[in-house]
Amino acid sequence: MCVCGVMQSPLTLLLVLSVGTASCSGFVDIDLGYEVNENSMHWLTDEPFKWELQSSGYKDGHWYESNRFCTAEHLGTHIDAPLHFAYGKWSVTDIPLEHLICQGVVVDIRDKVKKNPAAELTASDLMTWMNNHGPLPDKALVFVLTGWGSRYGNKTEYFGITNNDTTKLAFPGINPSAAQLLTGYEQASGKRVFGVGIDTASFDHGPSTKFETHIELSKANIYGLENVANLEELPTRGFEVIVMPIKVTGGSGGPTRILARIPEEANAAILSSHPLHNYFILPLIATVLRLF
């Protein structure tokens, strides 16, 4: 909805704010996914991605190309549907479309990870983040930035092992206490958390053997995004995320394209530095000024 150059009622302005479209300014679109190919990171017990050329060339005066591929569900940048770790919960195709269009926030734990490669986002970290940046928005997709994405493509560095021994994995993740805070957030605040994303191979950090974070999020029908790319390019909050998983019937997951839509540079800076005002005062002022 665009309001530039047209006088709107105060009610219309509030509606504009409520859907996060406060002006006609442009957006910067950032792809949060890695390309899918034979080098894609995948869980060590899964098969790697396979691609096969079937036909390529000119036929009857026109070009024709067709290929085929085989992939594990949980490979590269992908979605973990709640069904992955909770019986009877949503598969990929069950996730409501509304839940795939979210308000994004980024929680940065890179300093912790520099000191400990198996560090975890904790409930205390989330509380500190909210004290500094305001409450999580409704329809939230919470990204955890560990800095581990710089290792993507190097199996040894990314998983922290030199073989396929999954008992010795070493990478950061999300503590079950943080997952519990997120699953209880709607009851505590009335605002919903739709998804969680991270730039590692798993929400549960490498040493985990019980996958408690996966289970906690899945039971609440909160989906996950793993092996997410380019999180360091995002502001702390104030951007929209569109999640586009492959629509596999009954799938527990699948390769996923993720798009972050960030307001143009000036607006992004305002949203990042004034989080408590970004949905009300500043957009309202900007919108009203554009009407005259």
C-alpha positions as CSV (number, residue, x, y, z in Angstrom):
1,M,0.0,0.0,0.0
2,C,1.5,3.3,-1.1
3,V,0.4,6.6,0.6
4,C,2.7,9.1,-1.1
5,G,1.0,12.1,-2.6
6,V,-2.5,11.1,-1.4
7,M,-4.1,12.5,1.8
8,Q,-5.0,9.7,4.1
9,S,-7.0,9.5,7.3
10,P,-5.2,8.9,10.6
11,L,-6.8,5.4,10.7
12,T,-5.3,4.6,7.3
13,L,-1.9,5.8,8.5
14,L,-2.2,3.5,11.5
15,L,-3.1,0.6,9.2
16,V,-0.1,1.3,7.1
17,L,2.1,1.2,10.2
18,S,0.6,-2.0,11.4
19,V,1.7,-3.9,8.3
20,G,5.1,-2.4,8.4
21,T,4.8,-0.3,5.1
22,A,5.2,3.2,6.3
23,S,6.3,4.9,3.1
24,C,7.0,4.4,-0.6
25,S,10.8,4.2,-0.1
26,G,12.7,1.5,-1.8
27,F,14.1,-1.7,-0.3
28,V,17.3,-3.6,-0.4
29,D,16.7,-7.3,-1.0
30,I,19.2,-9.7,0.4
31,D,19.4,-13.4,-0.4
32,L,19.9,-15.4,2.8
33,G,20.5,-18.7,1.0
34,Y,23.5,-20.6,-0.4
35,E,23.4,-22.1,-3.9
36,V,22.5,-25.8,-4.0
37,N,25.1,-28.0,-5.6
38,E,27.5,-30.9,-4.9
39,N,29.5,-28.8,-2.4
40,S,26.4,-27.9,-0.3
41,M,26.9,-28.6,3.4
42,H,24.6,-31.4,4.6
43,W,24.2,-33.4,7.8
44,L,27.0,-35.9,7.9
45,T,24.7,-39.0,7.9
46,D,22.8,-37.8,4.8
47,E,23.8,-38.3,1.2
48,P,25.3,-35.3,-0.7
49,F,23.4,-33.5,-3.4
50,K,23.5,-35.2,-6.8
51,W,22.9,-33.5,-10.2
52,E,22.7,-35.2,-13.6
53,L,22.5,-33.6,-17.1
54,Q,19.8,-35.3,-19.1
55,S,19.6,-33.2,-22.3
56,S,21.2,-30.1,-23.5
57,G,21.4,-28.7,-27.0
58,Y,19.5,-27.4,-30.0
59,K,16.6,-29.6,-31.2
60,D,14.3,-28.8,-34.1
61,G,15.7,-25.3,-34.2
62,H,15.3,-24.4,-30.6
63,W,17.3,-24.8,-27.4
64,Y,16.2,-27.5,-24.9
65,E,17.8,-28.4,-21.6
66,S,16.5,-30.7,-18.8
67,N,18.3,-32.1,-15.8
68,R,17.5,-34.1,-12.7
69,F,18.8,-34.0,-9.1
70,C,18.6,-35.9,-5.9
71,T,18.9,-34.3,-2.5
72,A,18.4,-34.9,1.2
73,E,15.7,-32.7,2.8
74,H,18.2,-31.1,5.2
75,L,20.9,-29.9,2.9
76,G,22.3,-26.4,2.2
77,T,20.0,-23.6,3.3
78,H,16.9,-25.4,4.4
79,I,13.8,-25.4,6.5
80,D,13.2,-27.8,9.4
81,A,9.5,-28.3,9.5
82,P,8.1,-29.0,13.1
83,L,7.5,-32.6,11.9
84,H,11.2,-33.1,11.9
85,F,11.3,-33.4,15.7
86,A,7.7,-33.6,16.8
87,Y,5.2,-36.2,15.8
88,G,1.9,-34.9,14.4
89,K,3.2,-31.3,14.0
90,W,3.4,-29.4,10.7
91,S,5.1,-30.8,7.7
92,V,6.5,-28.4,5.1
93,T,3.2,-28.2,3.3
94,D,1.2,-27.7,6.5
95,I,3.0,-24.5,7.5
96,P,0.5,-21.7,6.9
97,L,1.5,-19.2,4.3
98,E,1.1,-16.4,6.9
99,H,3.9,-18.0,8.9
100,L,6.3,-17.7,5.9
101,I,6.1,-13.9,5.8
102,C,7.8,-12.6,9.0
103,Q,9.3,-9.6,10.8
104,G,13.0,-10.3,11.2
105,V,15.4,-9.7,14.0
106,V,19.0,-10.6,14.4
107,V,20.6,-11.6,17.7
108,D,24.4,-11.4,17.5
109,I,26.5,-13.8,19.6
110,R,29.7,-13.6,17.6
111,D,31.7,-12.3,20.6
112,K,30.7,-15.4,22.6
113,V,31.6,-17.7,19.7
114,K,35.1,-16.1,19.4
115,K,35.8,-17.3,23.0
116,N,34.0,-20.6,22.6
117,P,33.3,-22.3,19.3
118,A,30.5,-24.4,21.0
119,A,28.8,-21.3,22.6
120,E,25.1,-21.1,22.8
121,L,22.4,-18.4,22.6
122,T,20.8,-18.5,26.1
123,A,17.6,-17.1,27.6
124,S,19.7,-14.5,29.3
125,D,21.2,-13.4,26.0
126,L,17.7,-12.9,24.6
127,M,16.6,-10.9,27.7
128,T,19.6,-8.7,27.3
129,W,18.8,-8.2,23.6
130,M,15.2,-7.2,24.4
131,N,16.4,-4.8,27.0
132,N,18.6,-3.1,24.5
133,H,16.5,-3.3,21.4
134,G,12.9,-3.7,22.5
135,P,10.5,-6.6,22.5
136,L,10.3,-9.1,19.7
137,P,7.7,-8.0,17.0
138,D,4.6,-10.1,16.3
139,K,5.2,-12.7,13.6
140,A,8.9,-12.8,14.4
141,L,11.6,-14.7,12.7
142,V,14.6,-14.7,15.1
143,F,18.0,-15.1,13.4
144,V,21.0,-16.0,15.5
145,L,24.2,-14.6,14.1
146,T,27.2,-16.7,15.2
147,G,29.7,-15.8,12.4
148,W,30.0,-19.4,11.5
149,G,28.8,-18.7,8.0
150,S,32.3,-17.7,7.0
151,R,33.2,-21.4,7.3
152,Y,30.5,-22.6,5.0
153,G,31.9,-24.8,2.2
154,N,34.8,-26.1,4.3
155,K,33.4,-29.3,5.9
156,T,36.2,-29.6,8.5
157,E,35.9,-26.0,9.7
158,Y,32.1,-26.0,9.5
159,F,31.5,-29.1,11.5
160,G,34.6,-28.9,13.6
161,I,35.8,-32.5,12.8
162,T,38.0,-34.2,10.3
163,N,35.8,-37.2,9.7
164,N,32.1,-38.1,10.0
165,D,32.1,-38.8,13.7
166,T,29.0,-36.9,14.8
167,T,29.9,-37.4,18.5
168,K,32.7,-34.9,18.2
169,L,30.9,-32.0,16.4
170,A,32.0,-28.5,17.4
171,F,29.9,-25.5,16.3
172,P,27.7,-22.9,18.1
173,G,23.9,-23.2,18.6
174,I,20.9,-22.3,20.6
175,N,20.5,-23.4,24.3
176,P,17.1,-25.0,25.2
177,S,16.5,-22.2,27.7
178,A,16.4,-19.7,24.8
179,A,14.1,-22.1,22.9
180,Q,11.8,-22.2,25.9
181,L,11.6,-18.4,26.1
182,L,10.7,-18.3,22.4
183,T,8.0,-21.0,22.7
184,G,6.5,-19.2,25.7
185,Y,6.7,-15.8,24.2
186,E,3.1,-15.6,22.8
187,Q,1.6,-16.5,26.1
188,A,3.8,-13.9,27.9
189,S,3.4,-11.1,25.4
190,G,0.7,-11.9,22.9
191,K,3.2,-11.7,20.1
192,R,4.0,-14.8,18.0
193,V,7.3,-16.3,17.0
194,F,6.9,-18.0,13.7
195,G,10.5,-19.2,13.0
196,V,14.1,-19.3,14.1
197,G,17.2,-19.2,11.9
198,I,20.9,-19.7,12.4
199,D,24.1,-19.7,10.3
200,T,25.2,-23.1,11.4
201,A,24.3,-26.7,10.5
202,S,22.0,-27.1,13.5
203,F,20.1,-25.2,16.3
204,D,21.5,-27.5,18.8
205,H,25.2,-26.8,19.2
206,G,27.7,-29.4,18.1
207,P,28.2,-31.3,21.4
208,S,24.4,-31.9,21.8
209,T,23.2,-35.4,21.8
210,K,19.5,-34.9,22.8
211,F,18.5,-32.1,20.3
212,E,16.5,-30.5,23.0
213,T,16.3,-27.1,21.2
214,H,14.9,-28.8,18.1
215,I,12.3,-30.6,20.1
216,E,11.2,-27.6,22.1
217,L,10.7,-25.4,19.0
218,S,9.1,-28.2,17.0
219,K,6.5,-29.0,19.7
220,A,5.3,-25.4,19.4
221,N,5.1,-25.5,15.6
222,I,8.0,-23.1,15.3
223,Y,10.0,-24.0,12.2
224,G,13.7,-23.6,11.8
225,L,16.1,-22.4,9.1
226,E,19.6,-23.8,9.1
227,N,22.7,-22.9,7.1
228,V,21.4,-19.4,6.6
229,A,23.7,-17.1,4.6
230,N,24.6,-13.4,4.9
231,L,23.1,-12.7,8.3
232,E,25.9,-10.1,8.9
233,E,24.3,-7.9,6.2
234,L,21.1,-7.5,8.1
235,P,20.1,-4.8,10.6
236,T,19.2,-5.7,14.1
237,R,15.5,-5.4,13.4
238,G,13.0,-3.6,11.2
239,F,13.0,-5.8,8.1
240,E,10.7,-8.3,6.5
241,V,11.6,-11.9,5.7
242,I,9.9,-14.1,3.0
243,V,10.6,-17.8,3.4
244,M,10.2,-20.0,0.3
245,P,10.7,-23.7,1.0
246,I,10.4,-26.4,-1.6
247,K,6.8,-27.6,-1.2
248,V,7.3,-31.4,-0.7
249,T,4.1,-33.1,0.4
250,G,4.6,-34.4,4.0
251,G,8.3,-33.2,4.0
252,S,10.2,-32.8,7.3
253,G,12.2,-30.1,5.6
254,G,13.6,-29.0,2.3
255,P,16.0,-26.6,0.5
256,T,14.7,-23.1,1.0
257,R,15.1,-19.7,-0.6
258,I,15.0,-16.9,2.0
259,L,14.6,-13.2,1.1
260,A,15.2,-10.3,3.5
261,R,13.6,-7.0,2.5
262,I,15.4,-4.1,4.2
263,P,14.2,-0.4,3.9
264,E,16.6,1.7,1.9
265,E,19.8,2.8,3.6
266,A,18.6,5.8,5.5
267,N,15.5,4.1,6.8
268,A,17.4,1.0,7.8
269,A,19.8,3.1,9.9
270,I,16.9,4.7,11.7
271,L,15.2,1.4,12.3
272,S,18.3,-0.2,13.7
273,S,19.3,2.7,16.0
274,H,15.8,3.4,17.3
275,P,14.1,0.0,17.7
276,L,11.5,1.1,20.3
277,H,10.1,3.8,17.9
278,N,10.4,2.1,14.5
279,Y,6.9,0.9,14.2
280,F,5.2,4.1,15.4
281,I,6.7,7.6,15.8
282,L,9.4,7.7,13.1
283,P,7.4,6.1,10.3
284,L,4.4,8.3,11.1
285,I,6.5,11.4,10.9
286,A,8.0,10.3,7.7
287,T,4.7,9.5,6.1
288,V,3.0,12.7,7.2
289,L,5.9,14.8,5.8
290,R,5.5,13.1,2.5
291,L,1.9,14.1,2.3
292,F,2.8,17.8,2.0
